Amino acid sequence: MPAYAIGHTTDVREAAGIDCQGVRDLRKSEFATEGFSIDLVVGEGVGETMVERARDVLLDVARVASRPVLHVRIVLGVHHDPARERPAVAKASLDVSGRLVRAHVTAEQMPEAIDLLERRLRRNLKAVDDLVRAHRHETGVALPGEWRHGSLRTDRPEYFPRAVEERELIRRKTFALSTLTPDEAALEMDMLDHAFHLFTNADSGEENVVHRDPAGAISLATISPAAVEAAATIPVDPVSASVMLLDDAIERLNLTGERFVFYVDAQTRRGTVLYLRYDGHYGLIEPA
């Protein structure tokens, strides 16, 4: 097998995308194999056997992709906080011919986390194929075994129980939203392994959010429910997004205990999402 080229990084949180408590001596390696590169980020407490197992799993997953895989990134870490029931963290992202396919899982032990990661990635690769078919305007009727609304219950990783007074807005993402139908947005949400997805509704032209509840049921949050209800094939949230400032959205998120708040920014008048990251801090997604 190729030799690892070991380097060091100083920003554990940014590199691993997980809470940095208990993750030390981060190692990063990159090498080319089978026509694409694999980037490995490994925290202390993860042995070389698990690193090799994760690499082999990702190679197997990449081989079943229907389009060429250009790059693979794997993050393995173990939280040392005894309060965590599932301290083993495994994350991966595959660049499949320009489309990102992601998965993020936690488990009691690293072998279980890697197995869960494999299953999640295989599922999400299938969602990519379904999304491509949807863009080709096929019938839209799910064949046996294909993706259906509500068919993909997702066991999400644990959220770090950070006290409200310690939370900060540490990530702000601004970008041009994809223009999609709600069905296409739901497929893309699953492909990215997200619990929600902000997009521009192709039918109404406004910002909408598709999201899954903890039980796996999918629904659509809108600025104007009446504008999309007639054509929607996904249940529409009855309450429209409120107009508020960022501080108001933060207060609502803290009061309700929800994982995200979809609202209309009082300054930009655009649909925006404030969400709680897995590390317990805030993230913000706003359209360009």
Wavefront OBJ file of the C-alpha trace (Angstrom):
o trace
v 0.000 0.000 0.000
v 1.130 3.626 -0.437
v 3.089 5.173 2.399
v 1.464 7.883 4.482
v 2.795 11.405 4.139
v 2.258 12.706 7.664
v 1.867 16.408 8.350
v 0.495 18.521 11.198
v -2.325 21.013 11.418
v -2.956 23.504 14.206
v -6.705 24.068 13.704
v -8.267 20.867 15.014
v -11.843 22.103 14.974
v -11.695 23.348 11.381
v -9.887 20.275 10.064
v -11.971 17.660 11.832
v -15.293 19.448 11.935
v -15.970 17.970 15.390
v -15.643 19.289 18.896
v -11.943 19.547 19.655
v -12.136 18.401 23.283
v -10.132 15.209 23.616
v -8.934 15.228 19.997
v -5.174 15.674 20.007
v -2.123 15.068 17.829
v -4.150 15.414 14.684
v -2.467 13.748 11.728
v -3.203 14.389 8.105
v -2.142 12.240 5.193
v -2.826 12.341 1.502
v -1.952 9.912 -1.241
v -3.175 8.955 -4.684
v -4.818 5.591 -5.274
v -6.951 4.154 -8.035
v -7.108 7.460 -9.868
v -8.182 9.668 -6.956
v -6.673 11.000 -3.742
v -7.679 10.166 -0.179
v -7.239 12.749 2.560
v -7.111 11.262 6.077
v -7.523 13.286 9.268
v -7.038 11.150 12.376
v -7.297 12.102 16.033
v -5.442 10.576 18.966
v -6.985 7.330 20.166
v -7.594 5.949 16.665
v -5.206 3.115 15.873
v -3.651 2.323 12.515
v -5.866 -0.766 12.180
v -8.961 1.444 12.199
v -7.327 3.859 9.774
v -6.663 1.001 7.347
v -10.180 -0.332 7.809
v -11.713 3.053 7.052
v -9.495 3.480 3.987
v -10.483 0.060 2.632
v -14.168 0.749 3.263
v -13.998 4.029 1.392
v -12.215 2.383 -1.516
v -14.990 -0.237 -1.707
v -17.652 2.458 -1.595
v -15.913 4.499 -4.282
v -15.799 1.488 -6.589
v -19.602 1.191 -6.633
v -20.175 4.855 -7.534
v -21.871 5.190 -10.919
v -19.615 8.155 -11.823
v -15.889 8.718 -11.246
v -14.794 9.631 -7.716
v -12.275 12.480 -7.805
v -11.382 12.845 -4.123
v -12.171 11.260 -0.754
v -11.800 12.837 2.695
v -12.054 10.791 5.904
v -12.113 12.111 9.482
v -11.804 9.718 12.438
v -11.802 10.862 16.049
v -12.617 9.770 19.579
v -14.076 12.143 22.152
v -12.689 11.561 25.628
v -15.623 13.141 27.464
v -17.100 10.297 29.601
v -20.560 11.866 29.300
v -20.729 10.995 25.610
v -22.585 7.761 24.932
v -21.175 7.518 21.381
v -17.649 8.928 21.486
v -16.360 7.423 18.223
v -16.791 9.842 15.298
v -16.426 8.980 11.615
v -16.983 11.448 8.795
v -16.379 11.205 5.075
v -16.983 13.179 1.917
v -16.654 11.961 -1.652
v -16.294 14.230 -4.660
v -18.290 12.259 -7.225
v -17.638 14.022 -10.523
v -18.219 17.384 -8.911
v -21.050 16.382 -6.562
v -20.264 16.104 -2.858
v -21.599 13.048 -1.054
v -21.173 13.193 2.726
v -21.804 11.135 5.847
v -21.304 11.833 9.561
v -21.909 9.153 12.191
v -21.093 8.384 15.808
v -20.986 5.088 17.711
v -19.775 3.525 20.939
v -16.723 1.993 19.232
v -14.786 2.942 16.111
v -15.440 -0.351 14.216
v -19.176 0.242 14.565
v -18.774 3.853 13.439
v -16.910 2.783 10.303
v -19.605 0.209 9.480
v -22.307 2.861 9.915
v -20.300 5.231 7.746
v -20.157 2.679 4.947
v -23.907 2.073 5.020
v -24.679 5.780 5.083
v -22.350 6.520 2.160
v -23.788 3.709 0.044
v -27.272 5.042 0.730
v -26.246 8.578 -0.168
v -24.544 7.478 -3.374
v -27.856 5.975 -4.392
v -29.510 9.302 -3.605
v -27.105 10.915 -6.092
v -28.329 8.592 -8.824
v -31.938 9.366 -7.911
v -31.190 13.084 -8.063
v -29.663 12.756 -11.530
v -32.749 10.887 -12.719
v -34.960 13.602 -11.239
v -33.062 16.273 -13.161
v -33.622 14.269 -16.342
v -37.372 14.662 -15.775
v -38.205 11.016 -15.560
v -41.588 9.911 -14.272
v -40.882 10.794 -10.641
v -42.506 7.552 -9.497
v -40.165 5.634 -7.208
v -39.362 2.139 -8.380
v -38.924 -0.695 -5.863
v -35.930 0.103 -3.695
v -35.652 3.706 -4.865
v -35.756 6.801 -2.651
v -39.150 7.818 -1.279
v -40.206 10.645 1.014
v -39.761 9.532 4.595
v -37.911 6.339 3.687
v -34.516 7.360 5.050
v -34.593 7.668 8.786
v -31.263 9.110 9.880
v -29.671 8.558 13.291
v -27.804 11.811 13.758
v -24.582 12.273 15.718
v -24.812 13.659 19.235
v -24.811 17.395 19.774
v -22.320 18.718 22.314
v -24.417 20.078 25.232
v -22.830 23.522 25.232
v -24.354 26.048 27.636
v -26.289 28.860 25.935
v -24.008 31.541 27.367
v -20.976 29.812 25.806
v -22.357 29.577 22.282
v -20.910 31.699 19.506
v -21.624 32.215 15.812
v -18.477 30.598 14.424
v -19.522 29.741 10.878
v -21.322 31.944 8.358
v -21.918 30.643 4.851
v -23.198 32.836 2.019
v -23.704 31.354 -1.440
v -26.026 31.234 -4.435
v -28.769 28.725 -3.672
v -29.646 25.918 -6.045
v -32.977 26.335 -7.837
v -34.793 23.045 -7.285
v -38.197 21.516 -6.852
v -38.918 20.367 -3.279
v -38.481 16.743 -4.428
v -35.051 17.504 -5.857
v -34.098 19.445 -2.728
v -35.068 16.480 -0.547
v -32.885 14.179 -2.631
v -29.986 16.619 -2.424
v -30.462 16.925 1.351
v -30.061 13.174 1.733
v -27.117 13.093 -0.652
v -25.345 15.655 1.544
v -26.407 13.800 4.709
v -27.987 16.935 6.164
v -31.030 17.261 8.413
v -32.183 20.329 6.442
v -31.444 22.002 3.121
v -31.961 25.642 2.096
v -32.804 26.138 -1.595
v -34.694 28.335 -4.042
v -38.055 26.788 -4.885
v -38.289 26.430 -8.667
v -42.077 26.843 -8.518
v -42.403 29.888 -6.235
v -38.973 31.528 -6.640
v -38.632 32.009 -2.859
v -36.244 30.478 -0.358
v -37.550 27.250 1.183
v -36.136 24.604 3.517
v -36.715 20.870 3.337
v -36.028 19.147 6.629
v -36.388 15.894 8.544
v -37.676 15.571 12.086
v -35.968 13.188 14.564
v -38.299 10.365 13.467
v -37.256 10.806 9.830
v -40.426 12.472 8.495
v -39.752 15.106 5.844
v -41.516 18.455 5.432
v -41.158 21.826 3.725
v -40.716 25.190 5.495
v -41.666 28.228 3.419
v -42.020 31.985 3.516
v -45.484 31.779 1.924
v -47.138 28.359 2.503
v -50.082 29.205 0.244
v -47.708 29.791 -2.675
v -46.475 26.194 -2.726
v -49.161 24.063 -1.060
v -51.111 23.319 -4.228
v -48.124 21.906 -6.104
v -46.204 20.435 -3.170
v -45.684 16.679 -2.946
v -44.049 17.128 0.481
v -46.070 18.185 3.560
v -45.834 21.964 4.019
v -45.280 23.470 7.475
v -48.441 25.450 8.265
v -46.574 28.365 9.866
v -44.659 30.693 7.569
v -41.122 31.901 8.286
v -41.090 34.975 10.544
v -39.299 38.235 9.794
v -36.602 38.861 12.402
v -33.040 39.916 13.080
v -30.203 37.500 13.752
v -30.328 38.182 17.495
v -34.030 37.310 17.505
v -33.323 34.061 15.649
v -30.649 33.139 18.198
v -33.072 33.802 21.045
v -35.741 31.641 19.402
v -33.288 28.809 18.782
v -32.256 28.837 22.427
v -35.828 29.032 23.727
v -37.295 26.295 21.525
v -34.375 23.859 21.644
v -34.784 23.201 17.915
v -31.772 22.348 15.742
v -32.420 25.211 13.314
v -34.587 28.281 12.724
v -35.717 29.251 9.225
v -36.551 32.949 9.101
v -36.692 36.014 6.833
v -33.804 38.328 7.646
v -35.223 41.764 8.462
v -32.341 43.480 6.683
v -31.889 41.398 3.529
v -35.538 40.196 3.285
v -34.208 36.775 2.275
v -34.882 33.364 3.734
v -32.043 32.427 6.110
v -31.187 29.482 8.372
v -29.584 29.700 11.799
v -28.604 26.261 13.064
v -26.925 24.544 15.968
v -23.682 22.839 15.014
v -22.638 19.489 16.448
v -20.067 21.309 18.594
v -22.843 23.318 20.255
v -22.046 26.649 18.535
v -24.149 28.443 15.912
v -23.878 28.377 12.146
v -25.641 30.645 9.653
v -26.612 29.982 6.040
v -27.775 32.944 3.976
v -28.355 33.344 0.234
v -25.973 35.492 -1.805
l 1 2 3 4 5 6 7 8 9 10 11 12 13 14 15 16 17 18 19 20 21 22 23 24 25 26 27 28 29 30 31 32 33 34 35 36 37 38 39 40 41 42 43 44 45 46 47 48 49 50 51 52 53 54 55 56 57 58 59 60 61 62 63 64 65 66 67 68 69 70 71 72 73 74 75 76 77 78 79 80 81 82 83 84 85 86 87 88 89 90 91 92 93 94 95 96 97 98 99 100 101 102 103 104 105 106 107 108 109 110 111 112 113 114 115 116 117 118 119 120 121 122 123 124 125 126 127 128 129 130 131 132 133 134 135 136 137 138 139 140 141 142 143 144 145 146 147 148 149 150 151 152 153 154 155 156 157 158 159 160 161 162 163 164 165 166 167 168 169 170 171 172 173 174 175 176 177 178 179 180 181 182 183 184 185 186 187 188 189 190 191 192 193 194 195 196 197 198 199 200 201 202 203 204 205 206 207 208 209 210 211 212 213 214 215 216 217 218 219 220 221 222 223 224 225 226 227 228 229 230 231 232 233 234 235 236 237 238 239 240 241 242 243 244 245 246 247 248 249 250 251 252 253 254 255 256 257 258 259 260 261 262 263 264 265 266 267 268 269 270 271 272 273 274 275 276 277 278 279 280 281 282 283 284 285 286 287 288
